[in-house]
Amino acid sequence: MAVTANGRQFNRSTHTSNKQLAKRILAKIEGEIAEGRFNLPRSNPPALESWLREIVYAVPNLNTRRRYTTSLDNLISYFKTAKISQVSPERVEAFKKARRLSGVKAATINRDLFVLRLALKQAARQRLIGQNQFDSVDFLEERKERRQAKVLSFEEEKSLLAAVESPLLRTLIMLLVNTGLRIDREALPLKWTDLDLDDGLVTVRETKTLAGRRTIPLTESCKQELVRWRQLTGPEYSEFVFPAPSNSSIHLKGVRRSWTAALKKAKIDYFPVYNLRAAFSSRLSAAGVPDVFTSQLMGHVGGLLQTYSKAVLDFRRDAIRKLEESRRQAISTIPEIPTLNTTQ
C-alpha cells in the first residue's frame, strides 16, 4: 500500500494476501492521517554515532554511563558513519560475528548489543526510524562462558573471620554474607542513617533500579557485629559505616588488598569479595526460602508482592530467621578456631 502524509509518500506491505483485510488496513492508516495521528519517520535520520552519544551521555548514573561508553566505542568502531536507519539485522549479526572472531566473550558482546538495542528503541519511539530492527536480533548465550561464583562454606567463613585482623573488614564480611549487598554500590556507601540496629534492619536507598531499593532484616550475629563496630567508630566519627581511613567524610572505595591478605592467611583460594553475595543467595535457598523472596532480598528486578511492603518485610524476616538458624547449626558443628586479637 502507498499513502501520502505531510507531503511525503510512504510505502509498506500490509503483510497479508487477503485483499479485503489489506483494504481495511489501508483505510485505518488513511483515517490516522486524516486525524493527524499518523507520524512518518524522519526523512533524514541522524548518524548512529551521534545518536549513541546522545543516549549514553544522558544516563544519570556515572558507573552505568562509563560502562555504556565502552560499548559505544565498540559500536562506533564497527558501524563507523552508518545512520541509525542503516542498522539492519544482517549488520548486527555481522557485528556479533566479527566480535566473536576477535576473541571477545559473549557477555561483553551482549553488553554492546544492549546499548545498541536501547539506542534503536529510543529512535523508533521518537520516529527517527520506522521500526526497531533489533527486534529481529537475539542476544548471545553467555551462561556457558560464565565463571561460576565461589560460594563460601560455613567452615571457610569461620576460618576467614578468625584470620581477619581489621575490625572494619570483619564487619564488612559479616554484612555482605548476611545481607547479600553489592559491595561497591550498596555496602561501602552505606550510612549509619540506613541502619536501624534497634529493629535489626538495613535499608538500601542508593541503587540503580527500583527493585534494588529494599529493606533487609539483619541476622542477630550481623547485628551484634555492627553494634560493636559502631562502638569503635559510629556516626560521631563519620556518617558512613565504612569511612575511608584517610578521610572520614567519604566512604571506603575498596578492600582488595586486605581481602586478599585475609584469604591467604585463612588458606582459601582467592575469589572476589563480590562473591559473598552468592553465598548469601545459596544459603537462603538451602534454608528453604522461596526463590521469589530470595530475589527480593538480593534486589533483583521482578518478584511478587513488591508493593505490599508490610507483608514483604514479614516474609523477609522469616527468611532471615531461617538463614540464621541454618548458620547457627552449621557453625556449631565446626571446631573452634582461635581468633586473632584485633585493634582498630
C-alpha positions, -999 to 999 in steps of 0.1 A, spaced: 0 0 0 11 36 -6 -2 66 14 8 103 14 12 122 46 29 156 52 38 158 16 57 125 16 47 92 2 51 62 24 51 26 10 49 -6 30 34 -40 30 2 -49 46 17 -83 54 -14 -101 42 -26 -118 9 -62 -111 18 -74 -82 -4 -103 -72 19 -80 -72 50 -55 -51 31 -82 -26 23 -92 -23 59 -55 -18 69 -52 9 43 -84 26 55 -72 26 91 -39 43 80 -58 68 59 -81 75 89 -50 82 111 -36 106 85 -69 124 83 -70 128 121 -33 138 123 -23 107 143 -1 91 117 36 100 121 61 91 94 97 86 104 120 115 97 134 117 61 169 123 74 177 102 105 209 110 125 241 91 123 244 62 147 275 77 164 258 110 173 226 92 184 245 68 206 264 96 223 232 114 229 216 83 245 247 73 266 256 108 278 220 112 291 224 82 315 224 98 350 243 70 368 281 76 364 291 40 366 265 29 341 275 57 318 311 46 319 301 10 311 279 22 282 307 44 269 329 13 264 302 -3 243 296 30 225 333 29 213 330 -7 202 298 0 182 312 31 165 344 13 157 324 -12 137 294 7 123 315 39 116 295 65 98 263 45 94 230 62 101 206 46 125 182 37 96 211 16 81 215 -7 112 198 -38 98 196 -72 115 221 -85 90 246 -58 100 241 -65 137 247 -102 131 279 -94 112 289 -72 142 284 -102 166 303 -125 143 332 -100 140 335 -95 177 333 -133 183 361 -139 158 383 -113 176 381 -134 208 355 -113 227 333 -132 251 296 -134 247 289 -114 279 309 -84 266 292 -86 232 258 -87 249 266 -55 268 273 -38 235 241 -52 220 221 -39 250 233 -4 243 225 -7 206 191 -20 214 185 9 238 195 34 212 173 19 184 144 16 208 146 53 216 150 61 179 118 42 170 99 58 198 108 92 186 100 82 150 136 87 138 132 52 122 101 34 111 109 2 130 134 -10 156 154 -35 135 169 -50 168 135 -68 173 148 -95 149 181 -99 168 189 -124 196 215 -119 223 243 -145 226 241 -174 250 267 -165 277 259 -188 306 283 -215 294 312 -190 295 304 -175 329 329 -183 357 310 -200 385 308 -178 416 327 -192 446 302 -200 474 318 -196 508 311 -225 531 303 -220 568 336 -236 577 355 -213 554 336 -184 568 347 -193 603 384 -196 592 382 -163 573 368 -144 602 394 -158 625 421 -147 601 409 -111 597 429 -85 616 409 -55 607 376 -50 625 363 -30 595 369 -59 572 354 -83 596 322 -62 599 320 -58 561 323 -95 556 296 -102 581 274 -76 565 279 -90 529 275 -126 537 243 -120 558 226 -94 536 238 -100 500 245 -63 494 265 -53 464 298 -42 478 306 -12 456 271 2 451 253 -7 483 276 -18 511 306 6 511 285 37 506 262 27 535 254 54 560 245 50 597 211 65 589 205 35 566 208 12 597 182 5 623 201 -16 648 173 -15 674 149 -31 649 176 -50 631 171 -36 596 193 -22 568 178 0 541 193 2 506 185 36 492 212 44 466 208 19 438 203 20 400 170 0 399 137 3 418 140 -33 428 173 -26 444 157 -2 469 148 -26 497 149 -32 534 167 -63 546 164 -77 581 197 -84 599 207 -117 614 215 -115 651 252 -122 645 254 -95 619 235 -70 641 259 -77 670 289 -72 648 276 -38 636 269 -27 671 305 -35 681 317 -16 650 295 14 659 311 15 693 345 18 677 335 44 651 299 55 650 281 85 635 302 109 656 333 99 636 317 96 601 282 95 586 295 64 566 295 30 582 328 23 563 347 56 561 379 60 542 409 58 567 425 90 554 392 110 551 362 102 572 340 125 551 340 99 523 334 62 522 359 35 516 363 27 479 376 -9 481 392 -36 503 410 -57 477 444 -57 494 431 -66 529 406 -90 514 434 -109 495 456 -110 526 428 -124 548 421 -151 522 457 -160 521 460 -162 559 429 -184 560 443 -206 533 414 -201 510 419 -197 472 413 -162 460 379 -151 449 363 -117 445 347 -103 477 316 -97 455 310 -135 456 299 -132 492 266 -122 476 264 -157 461 270 -172 495 240 -153 509 218 -164 480 228 -200 482 223 -202 519 188 -187 516 179 -214 491 194 -241 512 174 -229 542 142 -234 522 135 -197 514 113 -195 482 131 -181 452 107 -150 450 118 -138 484 155 -146 477 152 -124 446 137 -96 466 163 -97 493 190 -98 466 174 -67 449 167 -84 416 142 -70 392 108 -87 394 92 -108 421 58 -108 437 43 -86 464 68 -57 459 41 -31 465 29 -48 498 58 -36 519 45 -48 553 38 -84 541 71 -85 523 90 -74 554 74 -101 575 83 -127 549 118 -113 547 122 -115 585 111 -151 583 137 -158 555 165 -142 576 154 -163 606 158 -194 585 192 -182 574 203 -175 609 192 -209 622 209 -227 593 241 -208 600 239 -215 638 235 -252 632 263 -253 607 288 -232 628 281 -253 659 295 -284 643 328 -267 633 357 -269 657 366 -236 673 394 -216 656 415 -192 677 405 -156 668 433 -131 664 434 -101 688 423 -71 667 426 -34 672 411 -7 651 
